[in-house]
Amino acid sequence: MKWGSNWPRWSIALFSLLLHKLPVFHDTEIDASSPFVTSGWTTQRKLAARERTRELWYHGFNNYMDYAYPYDELGPLSCTGKGPDWNNSANIAMNDVAGNFSLTLIDVIDTFVVLDDRQGFERAVKNIIQSVNFDVDTKPQLFETTIRVLGGLLSGHIFANKTGQPFHLPWYRGELLDLALDLGKRLMPAFATPTGLPYARVNLRHGVMKGETWDTCAAGAGTLILEFGTLSRLTGDDRFEKAAKKAFFGVWNRRSDIGLVGNTISTRNGKWTPPELSGIGAGIDSFYEYALKWYIMTGEVEYLDVFDDAYAAVMRYSRSPDGYWFRLVNMNSGDLAYYTVDSLSAFWPGLQVLSGDVENAIKLHLLYYNMWKQHSGLPEVFDTNYRVATSHQYPLRPEFIESTWYLYRATRDPFYLDVAERVLFDLTTRAKVKCGLSGIQDLRNNKQDDRMESFVLSETLKYLYLIFDEENKLHDDDSSYVFTTEGHILKLDDDQIRHKPAKTTSRKFISHQCPAYTAFKPKRGLTRGILSRPDVEYAQVLVGNKPTEADKRHWEYDGWCEKPKSESYSYEFVLAPNGLTAPEDLSPSLLKISTVHDGFVVNNITGIRAKIVQRIDGKGYDVRKLGHYAVRPGHIVYINDSTIFAPPTNLLNLPQTLYNRDRDIELRFFSAQPITPATPQVNLDPPELDVIVDAYSAFFGADLAEALDSSAASSPFLLPQGLRVHQVHDNRQGCLPYEGTYDGGVLVAHRGNCTFLEKLKNADAASAAGVIVISDEDAPINPTANAEDVEEADNLNNTALVFLTSSTGKALLELIDLVEEKGTSQVMVTLHRRQPADTNTTPTGDDSEDSSKMEPIEEEEPSRDTERVLYINGHALLNTRLLI
């Protein structure tokens, strides 16, 4: 938001006004733009929205039963039933879904549970038993049949068969499970491939047809374990779970070297099909979902391991640099391939909530919400570069509403009720027709489609209903139930869960419950909700939505808009102590890394490639890989290498005095008028800029720590008039020789393109007294260089190099620009005297991407019982312990 500097003065008055004069809301849509306006979501209003959703659902279902049953789908415009396209086998849009088995009735069966309609549930069970037969000459898609039909039958059986709950049917004898078993057997021929990856389609009567394509997608092959695994657990027939598990890991084990899963794969040879794309949308989406959800259902940690590794790869490569969009990238390099995103990827915020990453879920959901606001629906494809939809269909998909439900349950922020109400209004206005609910062929002109897909009733309106129904029994169900990717409710009893011992080194149990949501709280003022976050305006800009008048009413002339900078989710380093650059040890011996009962002991870090990953709760980082060893949640990495404490003299052959330098110093920046004969110093105006910032000294070049000693007061950095600060815009990184001379000045350079030592050499050649290097991240480091390079450099002891973090440097440059724009002042810098600070907490580093910068957080005598952890580039590695 564009918050102004006078927020603390007027906030209390505004808050008092809201307490005395709360607005009254009826059924009209409220202004949700202001973070200060009460939501007005009373219990009565929620119940009214819930009942409108219920009415919309029954409008669709009753018309299906009246006009379409026992066909697969309803044609809401023609008021007819629809099934397979018998005349055109190439019409896969229909034939992949419709199998002549009353699809919609099966797909919606557990929605009666959500709606608390026992009579409707019982009628649906009876109708399925009486009319459904899978001995049909149709060739539906394995994936669609599994998630819509097999999942619906299993969910219906679980509720009809389970005693002690309202939907138990005393007369029921497992008929739905018998149907599921019959269907499962008819789907099994799809797995008869050389790789175990299943064919995409199978004929329910004849099996795999001659000439069937070998190609399938990662989601189609890897999104079967929930339904097939549940079928095996309920029937005792293991072949279904074994086939689905082999297919799941068949996809995962063929991931790229950087951990990404591709889209299309050959079931014959297991090779990915060009252009080898990876992302979170169509073709891959539910693979990630089932990895996490099967772990939640069964506690089998190998699936959690897959999700953790896959999530880290997606967050590192597919996520955009600002942390909002998730793009299609090349699965082998991580390079951007396309700027488009599809509507199926709107499920991702919901999965992020389920995994515990609520903060990132909020950001992505805001983008889809702005897309919805722009189109009154979610277009199938959106171009994030040009900020326009490129495919304007909306078949009433559920993914965005599903994520809205997850976020509302996690945050309880009424903003998500506003979102759901907007969705309900748009669905009712645009899709409700005489005979049901129609998909939208074109959101621009509301051209409707004569098709009501089964997921409209099994997912879209189910999740919408759950958002408004605060008292729904599912919200209090503490079992390990999950919603499948088709919105079916699956759960297993304790006797159906296999408690297998760990196959590898033991690891502590790690709770993966969602962390408590913390509402947004700026540095000053009241705690506020979603609409007060800076993400709101940024997401609006990314989608290309123009601000409303309501938005502008809360802006201030001297306010600001925040552009987020997202920190990398994972890093890789080739470890080496004190900034050394070491070659990678591709096969570390047991003398370097050894296993213990609860993790690993590292006796020599040099040359080991380590991967560190941010914890989902945002409270630190973990080591997740050491060489070829995978470090799993619950493992501890014990560091037993004393070289990380050694001074650089033992490693770099540099003078001992360099190691004794102060690692952090303070610089004072101020503005002053140029001193000329016509402008004596005594007549200078008061400074317009006067700030003190933290800086980090290099282990080479002039010693500013020594300059702070009173015996060395002749250092140019201690001159009271300061040193002139120069920005050279055509040599931004300081990697080129400077064309002019800057006698006694200090140059500003940005990190990148060359080493710290090269930047210092170029500054020294330009007669500068020093160079300030601004980082591209907020981790503080002390620049180092190899001993040989320093020895080759001539007379660098008179030129200093200091390092500023990204946020400090950015703020400083903005101030410098403001001062220099006026043209009457120039920016100066001096050393600020202070008491020496503790020097044992700052990481060190160099310019190499393949080196680590590590220091202990304290120097007391270590022992195995301490909780001291290792730091790399300023990141606390919470699953490490220092033994030395």
N, C-alpha and C positions, 0 to 999 in steps of 0.2 A: 504494500500500500504506500501511497505517497504521504507518509507521516511527517508532520512538521516538528520543529524544535519546541513548540509551545504545548505539546501534548500533555505534560504533567499538569499544566495550569487549568486547561479546560476539561480534562477527563473527569475530574471529580464532580464538576458541575453537571456535565452531561449524564453521568451515572445517576446522580440524584434526580435529575429530570425524568429519566427512564423509570425510576422506582415510583415516582408520583403519577406518571401518566403513561401507562402501558397501552399500546394500541390494541384494538379489538379486531380479530381476523375472523372472517367467515370462510366461505368456500372459494373466494377469489384468491388469485396467486399473490403472494406477498413480495415485497422488495427484499430480495436476499442479498443485495449488494453490500449493505452496510454491516460491519462486524459488530455494531452497537445496537442494532434494532433487534428486539426480542423475536424469537422464531414464532411464537404463538402456537406451538405444537402442544396443545392440551390433550388429555386422554381422549376426550370426545372427538377431537379433530383426527387423531390417529385412527380411532375406530371407524369414523366416517370414510376415511381413505381406504381402510382395509375392506370395508363392505363394498365400496365401489370396485375394488380390485376383484373381490369375490364374484360380484355380478358380471364383470367382464369375462372372467374365466368360465362361468357357467353359460354365458352367452355363446362362447366358442364351443364348449363341450356338448351342450344340448343340441346345437345345430349339427355337430358331427354325428351324434346319435340319430337325429331325425332324418338327415339327408345323405349321410355318407356310410355309416356303419352297415355292413362289415368291411367296407373298403378301407384302404390304408389312410387316406387323407380326405379332407373336406375341400371342395372347391367353393369358397365363400361367395363368389360373384355369380356363379352358375347354379349354386345350391345343389351340387351333385357330389357323388363320391369319386375318388381318384385312386387308381392302383398303378401297377406297372404299365409301361407303354409297350404293349404287345406288338405293335406295328413297327416300332423303331427301337431295336436293341441298343443303338448307339446313343439313345437319350439317357445318358447316365445321370443327369440331374434328377430324374424320376426313378430310374431303375436301380440306382445305387441305394436308394432308401426304401422304396416300395417293394415289398416281396409277396404281396397278396396274403398277408397274415394279420389284418386289423391293427396296423402299426400304431395309430393314434391311441386306441383303447389301451394297448399294453403300455405305451410310453407314459400315459398319464396316471397310471394306477396308484402310485404312492403320493400323488398330489392330493388325493382324497384324505390322506393321513395329515398332510399339512393343513388342509382346510377343516380338519376335524369332522369329516363327514363319513361316519361309519356305514350308514346305509348305502351311500354312493359307492364306497369301497367294496362292500359285499356284492352289490349288483355287478360291478365291474369284474370281480373275480369270477362270478358265475358265468357272465357272458364270455369271458376268455376261455374258461374250461369247456363251454358248450360249442364255441364256434372256431377256435384257432386250431389249425393243423399245419405243420411245417413240411408235409410231403407235397411240395409245390415245385413246379418247373420254372423257377425264377432264379436270377443270378444277382442278388444284392451284394453290396460291399460288406466285407468282413467287419470292418471297423464300425460302420453305421449300424449293422445288425446287432453287433455285440453291445454297443452302448445304449441303443434305443430299446431293443427287444429283449436280449438276454438280461440286461440290467434291470429292466422293468419287471420281468418275471421273478427274478431273484429278490428284488425289494418287496414285491407283493407277497411272495412266499414267506419272507422273514416276518412280516407283520401279521399275516393270516395265521401263521403257525405258532407264534410266540404267545405263551400264556401270560397272564398277569398284566395285560395292557389292553386298552379299549378296542383294538382292531383284531383281536384274536377271534377266529371263526370256529366255533366248536365242531361244526360239521366238516371242516376242511381236512383233507387227507393227503396233502402234499401234491395236489394235481399241478400246481404252477411249477413246482420243482421238477416234476416229471417232464413237463413241456420244455423247461430249461435244459434238462439233460438231453432230451431228444434233439433240441436245436444245437447244443454244444457238439454232439456227435456229428451232426451234419456239417458243422463248420471246421471240424478237425482236418479234413483233406487239404485245406488251404495251407497247412504247415508242412506238407510233404515236398520240401524244396531242399536243395543241397546245403543251404545255409541255416535252415530252420526259421528264416524270415518268411512269413506267410504271404501267399498270393493276396492281392487286393480284393479279389472277388471269387465267389464260389457258388456253384449251383446247388440249391438245397436238396435236389433230388439226385443229380448225377455227379456231384463233386466238381472238381476243377475241369473246366472245358478245354478242349484242344485249341491251341493258339492263344491261350490266355497270356496277357502281358506279364513279364517278369518284374516290372517296376512297381514299387509301392513307396509310401512316404514313411518318415520316422514315426509320426503319430499313428498311422494306420498299423504299423507293425509293433510298436512299443506301447500302445494304449489298450492293452487287453488284460493286464494282470489283475485289476480289481474284479472284473466280472468272471474271468476264467478261474482266478484263484478262489473266489467265493464259491463258485460252482463245485470246485474240488473239495473244499472244506465241508460243504453241506452234504455232498454225496459220498465222500470217501474215495472218489475216483481221481487219482493224482495226475492223470495224463493231461488234463486241461491246464492245471497250474504249471506243470513242467514245460508244456509247449509255450505258454505265454511268457514264462520266465526266460526260456531260451531265446525267444524273440526279443524280449526287452533288453537282455544283456548282449544279444547279437547286434542291436543298434548301438548300445553304449560302447561296447568294446571296439567299435569301428569309428569312434570319434576322432577328430583331428588331433594333431600334436599339441594344439593350444586348447584342447578340451571342448571344442564345439561339435554339436551334432548337426548333420546336414539335413536337407529336405527330402530328396528323392534318392532311393537306393535300389539296387538290383537284388532280387531275392535269389538269383542264380549264382552270382559270384560275390555278392556283398560289397560291391563297389558303388560309391556315390555317383550320381548322375550329374553331369555339368548343368548349370554353372556352379554347383556345389555351394549353395547359399545356406546361411544359418540365421535364425532370429527367434522370435517368440510367437509368431503368428501361424497362419495356416500351414499344415504339413508337419509341424514340429510341436505345436503348443501343448497338447495334452500329454506328451511324453514326460515333460517336467512335472506336470500335475500328478500323474500316477506314481512317479517315483516317491514323492512326498506322501501321498495319501495311502499307499500300500504300507509304508512305514508306520503311519498313524494307526492304521487298522491292526497291524500285526506286530509292530515293534521290531521288525527285522532290519537291522541297522545297515545292511549292505545297500538297501534302497535309499536310506538317508544319506549314505556316503555318495551315492550317485547324484542325488539332488544337490548336496552341498557343493560338489565339484562342478556340476553343470551350472548352478546358479552363479558361482564365482566366475566362470568363463563368460557367461552372458553379461554379467555386470561389468566385466573388464572390456569386452570387445563389442558387444551389441549395443550397450547403453551409450547414448550420445555424450559428448564431453560436458554438457551442462547438467547431466543427470536426469533428463526428462524423457526424451524419445528413446525407443529401442528400435534400431535400424536393421535392415537386412545387410549382412556382411558376408564376405568370403570366409568359408569355414576353416580354411587353411591359414590365412594370413590375418584375418580380423579386419581387413580393409573394407570400407564402405562400398556396398554394391548398388543399392537402390535407396532412394529417399522415401519410398512409400511404406505405409503401414496399413494393415487390414483390420477389419472390425473384430475378427476372432481374437486378436491380441489384447482386447480389452479385458480378458479374463485375468491377465497377469497381476494387476493390483490385488485382486482377491487372493491369488496364490501367495503373493508377498505378505499379505496379512496373516495367512495361515502359517507361513514360515516364521513370522515374527518381525518382518521388516516393514513396520507400519509407516515410517517416515517416507520411504521411497514409494510406497503404495499411494500415499496421498498425492504426491507430485504427478505420477502418471495418470491417476484417475482424473485429476483436474484438466488434463489435456483432452481426454475423451469427453468430459462434461462440456468443455467449450466447443468441441465438435458437435455434440448433441444440440447445444443451444443454437449453433449456427445453422443446423439443418433440420431441427425438430425430429431427429432420428440419427442413427449412426451410419454413415455411408460405408460401403463395403471396402473401398480403398481411398486413402487420403495421402496426398503428396506433401510431405513436411517441408520441402524446399520452396515450392511455390505457394504453399498454404491453401491449397484447393483440393476438393474431392475430385477424383478421377473416375470413380465408379459410384453411381448415385443410388444403387439399390439398397433397400433395407428390408430383409425378410423377417423382421421382428426378432432378431437374434437376442440371446439372453446375457451375453458375456458382460456387458457394461453394467447391467442391473445386478448381476451376481456380485461383481466387485463392489458395487454400492452397498449391498447388504453386508458383506464382510466388513467394510470400513465403518458402517454404522454400528455394528455390534462391537467393534474394537474401540471406537472413539466415543460413541453415543452423542456425537455432535449433531445437532438438529439440521445442519447444512445438508446432510445426506437425506433427511426427510424431505427437504425442499427439492432436492434432485429427484427423488422418487416420485414426488407429486407432479413435477414437471413431466416425467416420463409417463405417468398414468394419464395425464391430460393429453399428451401428444398421441399416445396409443389409442385412446378413446376417440379423439377427434379425427385422426388420420386413418386408422385401420379398422374401426368397427363398422361393419356393413350389415345388411339385413340378415345374412345367413352365417355370420361368424366374424372372423378377423382376417383381413387380407394383408399379405405382404405388400411392400411398396416397391414398385419397379423403378420409380424415379422420384427422389425426394424433392426435386425442384418444382415439379408440377403435381405431385401426389398421384401419379399414375399408379393404379393398383394392380395387383397380380391375383389371378384366380387360384390361389394356393394358400392354405394355412398349414405350415409345417408343424409336425408334431411337437417340436421343442417349444412352440409358443405356449402350449398348455403344460408341458412337463417341466419347463425351466423358467421362461420369461416371466409369466404371471405368478409362478410359484415363489420366486425370489422377491418379486415386488410385493406379494402378499406378506411374506415374512418380515419385510422391512417395517410395515405398519403394525404387525401383530406382536406387540410386546409380550403378551402372555403365552405365546406358542410354546408347547411342551418341548419342542426341539431345543429351545434356547436354554432349557434347564437339564438337558440330557448330557450327563458327564461321561457317557460311554465313548468308545473310540469309533463312533460312527463318522462316515464321510459322505459327502455328495459326490457322485461320479461326475464325469464330464458332461453327462446328459441330465444331471440333477437328480439321479436316483439315490435313495438312502440305503447304504449298505453298512452292516455291522456284523461282527462275529462274537460268539460267546467265548468265554474263557477256555472251554474245552476244545474249541476249534482253533486256538492260537498255539503255535508250536514254539515252545521256549527252547531254542537251540543254544548250546554253549558257543562262546566265541571261538572262531576257527584260528584266529591269529593271536598276537599278544593281547593281553587283557587291557581293558580300558574302563574308566569310570563311566557311570551312567550320566549322561548329560540331558537335562530337561530342555525340551524344545518348545515349551509353552510360549505363547505370545507374550512379549513384555508388556507391562502396563503402559498405556498410552499417556503421554504427557502433552497437555494442551500447549499451544504456542504462547510463549511469554517473551516479549521484547525486553531489551535491557532496562526500559523504564515503563511503568504503567501496569495495568491490570492484565491478568492472564486472559487470553482471548481464544476464540475458536478458529475453525478452518478458514473462514472468510477474512480473518485478519492477517493471514500469513502472506509474506511477499510472493509465495508461489502462485497466488491467485492471479495477480496482474501479469506475471511472467508467462503463465500458461495461456492466458488470454492473448497475449502478443504472439506467442508461438503458433497458435492456430489461426491468427489473423482476424480475431474478433475485435470490433471497435468498442471502445468503452461506452457504457450507457450514461445517460444523464445522472442516474443514481450513483454511478461510480464517481463521476466528476464532483458531485456535491460534497464528497468526503476528501477531496484532494486539497492540498494547500500550495500556495504559490512557492514557498520555500521548502516544500517536501522533496522526497526523492523516491526513485524506483530502484529496487535492488535487483541486480542481475546475479544469479547464483553461480558459484564456482564449485563444482562437484569434485570431491577428492576421489582418487582412484580406489577402486574396491579391492584390488589385489596388486601385488608387486612380485617381481622376481629379482634375485640378486645372486651373484657369485660371491660368496662370503670371503672376506679377508679382513684382518685386524687393522684398525687405525688408518683406513683409507687406502691401503695397498690395492693394487690391481693384480689379481691372481688368475691364472688360467684355470678353466673349469676341470675338476676331477670327475670324469665321466663314470667312474666306477669306484666310489670310496670304499676302502677296505674296512674291516671290522676294527682296525686300530683307530680309524677316524670316527666311525659311527657304529655303535653297538646297540642291540635291543635289550631292554629290561622289561620286567613284568608289567610296568605301567607306561611304557613309552620308549624313549631313546636317550642314549648318552652320546654327546658329541665331544670327543676328546681333541679334535683338531678341526677348526672351522674352515681353514684355508682351502679354497677351491671348490667348496660344496655349494651347489646351486640350491637355494632355498626359495620356496614360494610362501608368501605371507598373504593372508586374506582377512579382510575386515569382518569382525563379528556382526551378526545380523542385528543385534541390539545396539550397535554403534559404540560400544564401550571399550573397544580396543581391537587388537589384531591377534591372530593365531598363526603359528607356523603350520603349514598344511602339507609341505613336502620338503624332504631333505634328500637330495640326490634322487635315487630311484625309490626311496621309501615314502609311502603315503602316511602322513600324520593325521590320525582321525580324531574327532571330538572325544575328549576324555583322556587322550594321550598327553604326557608331559615330556618336554624336550629339556633334558638336563645338559647344561653347558659346562664343560670341564676343561676349558682351554685357557690357560693363563696368559696367552699372548694378547688377549683383548685388553689386558691391563698394562701391557708393556709400553714404555715410552717409545716414541718414534726412533730414538737413537738405536734401539735394538733391532729395528726393522728397516729403517730407511737410511741409516748412517748419516742422519742430519745432526747438527749441533744440539747438545742437550738444552741450550738456552731457548731454542724454539719451542720445545715441549713445555717449558716453564712459563710461556706466555699466558696472559689472561685470555681466556677463550671468548669471553663476551665483554664488550665495551659499550659505552654510550657516546653517541654523537649528538651535538647540538646544531640544529639548522636554524638560521635566522635570515631575515631579509635586511638589506641596507642599501642606501643610495650609493651609486658610484662616487668615489672620492676624486674630485678634480680640483685644480687650483681655484675654480669659481665656486666650488662647493666644499668648504672645509668640513672636517669630520665633526666639529662641535655643533654644527647646524643641522645634523642629520635628523630626520623625522623619527619618531618611535618605530621600532620594527613592526612590520605587518605580519611577519612569520617568526615564530620563536618556539620550536619544539625540540624535545629530546627523545631520541629513538634508540632502541636496542640494536646493536650490530655485533657481528661475529668475525673475529680476526682470523687471518690466514696464518698457516704455519711457515710461510715464506714471505720474503719482502721485508719492508720496514716494520720494526717492532713497536706498535703503538702502546703496548703494555709498558714497555720501557720508557716511552715518552711521557707517561703519566707520572713517572718518578720525578721529583723536584730537581734532581741533579741533571736531568736531561730536558730542561724546559726550553731548550732552543729548537725543539722539533717544530716544523712549520704548522703541524696540526694543533699546536697550543697558542698560536698567535692570537691575540685578543680580537683583531679585526677579521679573523677567519680566512678561509680559502674559498675562492670562487668555485661554484658547482656548475659544470657544463654538461649539457645534453647534446650529443652529436647524432642527429636523427638519421643521417645516411650511413652511420656505422653503429647501429643500435646494439649489437652484441659485443662491440669492441674487438672484433676478430680481424679487422683490416687495419693497416697502418693509417694513422691519423694524418690528414693533409696539412693541418696547421700545427702550431705549437701552443701549449697551454701551460706556460711557465708558472709554477706555483699553484696551479688549479687542481681540481678534483673532477674526474670524469665519471659519468654514469654509464654503466653497461648492463645488459641483460644476460641472464644465463643461457647457454646453448651455443652450438656451432663450433666452439673451440674450448680449450681447457682454460682453467683459471690462470695458469701460468702465462699462456699466450696473451690473455687480456692484460695482465700486468706488464708484460714486455712491451706491448704496443703503447700503453699509457706512459711507461718510462721513456720510450723513444720520443714521445711527444712532450717531454719535459714536465709531465704532470707530477704532482706530489702524491697522488693516489688515485685509485679507481674503486668505485662503489658498485658491486655486482648485486643486481636484484634477481631473486630466484623466481621460478615459475611454480613454486609450491610453498607451503607454510612451515616446512620442516627446517629448523635451524641446523646449519652445519658449519664446521670450520674448514675452509678449503685447504687441501694439501696437494703435494706434487711429489713425483719420484725424485730421489736424491740425485740421480744422474742428470736429470733435466735442470734442477736448480743449480748444480755445479757448472753446467754449461752456460747458464745465463750470466751475463756480466753486470756486476754492480747494481743489483736490484734492492740492496738494503736501504736505499733512500726513497723508495716508492712503496706505498702501502696498498694492500688490498683488503677490503672489508666486505662482508656479506650481509644483505638484508633479506628477510623473508618476503614472500609475495605480497601479503596483505599490508605489511609495513611499507614496502617499496611502492605499492600502488597508491596508498594514501599520500605518501611523500611526494610522488610525482604530480599528483593532482594539485597539491599545495604549490609546488614549484611552478606549474603551469599558470596557476592563478596569479602568482606574484609577477611572473615574467610577461604576462599579457598586458599588464599596466605599463610596462616599459620604463618605469621610473626607479625600479629597484632590481637588485640582483640577489641571488640566494648564496649564502655563505655557510661554511661548516667548520666546526672546531671539535676537539675532544672535550668531553664533559668529565670533570674530575669526580670521583666517587670512591667509596670504600670497595676494596676488592671483593668480588662476589665468589660464591662457591663455584668451583669449576668442574664439579664432578657429575653434572647432569646433562651436559650438552653433547649430542652425537657429533662425530666428525665425519668428513667425507671429501671426495674429490669429484671431478666432472664425469667420471666413467659411469655408464649405466650398469656395468657389470661388477660393481664393487659395493661392499657394505660399509656402513659407518656406525660403529657400535661402541658404546661405552656403558659400564655398569651404572646403576643409579645411586650406589653408595659404595664406600670403600672399607666398611667394617669387615672383620674376619668372616668370610662366608661359611655357611654350613648348609647341609641338605635340608634342614628344617625351615630355613628362611623363605620368605616369599619374594625375594629379589628377582626381578625379571630382566630380560634383555631388551634393549631398544635398538631399532634399525631406522635410521633417518627420522628420528623423532617419534616413531610408532612403538608403543609398548606391546611386546609380544606376551600376552597373558598366559599362554600355555608353556612358557619357558621358566626354568629355575637356574640360577647361577650357583654352581657348586664350588668354584675356585675362590 
